[in-house]
Amino acid sequence: MTLDQVRRRLAKPKTSAQLCVLGVCAGLIAAVLIILFRLMIELVQSFFLDSHDDFTTLAQHQRLLLPVGAALIIALFASLTGFKHYRLGIPFVINRIKHHYGHMPIWNSVNQFFGGGIALICGFSVGREGPSVHMGATGASVLTERLHLPHNAARTLAGCGVAAGIAASFNTPLAAVIFVMEVVLREYKIHIFVPIMLAAVTGALATQFVFGNVSELSLIQIEMLSFWHYPYLIICGFALGAIAFAFNQNLMLIIKTFKPISMFPRLLLAGLIAGLIGYLVPEAMGSGMSAIKLAVETPENLQLLTTIFIAKLLATLFAIGLGIPGGLIGPVIGLGVIMGTLMAFFAQFISPDIAVAGTYGVLGMAGLLAATLHAPLAALTAVMELTSNPQIVVPAMLIISTAYVTALQVFGNRSIFLQQLDFQGLPYQVSPAKEALQKVGIVEEMEEDFKLLYSNDKAQIKETLSAVDSQTPLIVYDEETGYQLAEYDLTLVSDDSATIKYVPLQGLSTQATLAEAFELLKDKRSGAVYVYNQKDSLQIMGVVRWDKLRHILTMRNSLL
């Protein structure tokens, strides 16, 4: 099968072997990028840390100066592009997938790779999943651009890159698939589910080969909870929903407050705040793993855990809010584990003979993650994969449901990613008509049985119109006017006096989708577009008329 035949097959909104193979390739590219990213972080940290992501062994002045120096380097690196390529992370990826078919600007990705790496190396309270998602989508974007694949397939492959990025970051392939469907694409379609699933598996296997089959929560011991814990879990869910709302609100408040300040002083301020917090509470530094480890080792030290929770909460809010390149899922996981461990203090009175701190730590993570991101199913699957313990499922479902409904219904909380997109003015919603047409490549529905004349001789045009079937498009090319659709003006009664009506045609490449044709024709509700070869813009491949788009939309609406 030639590459052109593969492109034509990918234009159909159906699961295919070709799309699955490309999904695996996108997942592998994403995994390689993320492996390099993680190795870079661990290698550099090995020169000055005794243990990865543990900054407690550093001297006080080092903990103060390290984030400040990192912020200066990030600001200097970003200034090389004039800060115009500094939109990063999961919100930016959502916008690019929804409105640009997953095409990722390369300089944004360079800023994300090096900026995110420096931030994680130097102890900012940010997660590695933000850079991982961005780089995963970038890898898929490069693949689709190199192969000139249809945009509908590029959108799916961008989702594959995101899934591989999440799976490679946390070793949770199933949660990665659900996250893409629930948060990024915000839809469940079988023809995109399978390639995304294969990409997530590829990302997880590749990172397991390099880093081993370990999970973020492998240190936590899970105990089965009795029925008497369930009423208390509902109360904990209420508290986690309120905390998630407060987290989102304060993060957006910081973003809005410091928006008028230029990026350079804003990043330096973020470094100074992180340095001061690290100076006072070194356990609050890092992506969240050190906080989880501390919660596991000292669950009875409520004063220390409370101090770390407050310090890490502030460190995360100011780092993300002031523009440090990194994700927030990692810190939210750490905050959730600490919060759950604190809640376990009262749960011990229900079951004094059982150590429930670890179980409540995992449940706290699940509830806070679900309510903050508005991703309850992704949070549940993440808990199941990270713990590999079926006993956590029922209590996790209870606390996730309570936290999510509380945040949504009581406080009116929204996904933090969508709030960031609204503030940045980046659209993420697509009309139902456009969304349906985005899934179909234009070569799938174009009319290839057309007549093409390189002459504007009216007698020849009339003769050709009379000879061809009324449904066969006649296209006339002229150097001055370009491609035009020639047809009889049916408003005239007499065929003898009928004049020729010319409809100007705009061109779209074979990579385009029906949505792009719809955008060109929707205002006039008539006309047509011609489809040209990606390699040769003068080689016309087919025509798509407005009547065809209207018929497709009518058929889809009748099936809903």
Salt bridges, closest charged atoms under 4 A:
ASP4 OD1 - ARG7 NH1 2.56
GLU145 OE2 - HIS103 ND1 3.93
GLU187 OE2 - ARG155 NH2 2.95
GLU187 OE1 - LYS439 NZ 3.17
GLU216 OE2 - ARG128 NH2 2.71
ASP422 OD2 - ARG414 NH2 2.71
GLU435 OE2 - LYS98 NZ 3.68
GLU445 OE1 - LYS548 NZ 3.34
GLU447 OE1 - ARG545 NH2 2.92
GLU448 OE1 - ARG8 NH2 2.86
GLU487 OE2 - LYS501 NZ 3.55
GLU516 OE2 - HIS151 ND1 3.13
GLU519 OE1 - LYS522 NZ 3.21
ASP547 OD1 - ARG550 NH2 3.07
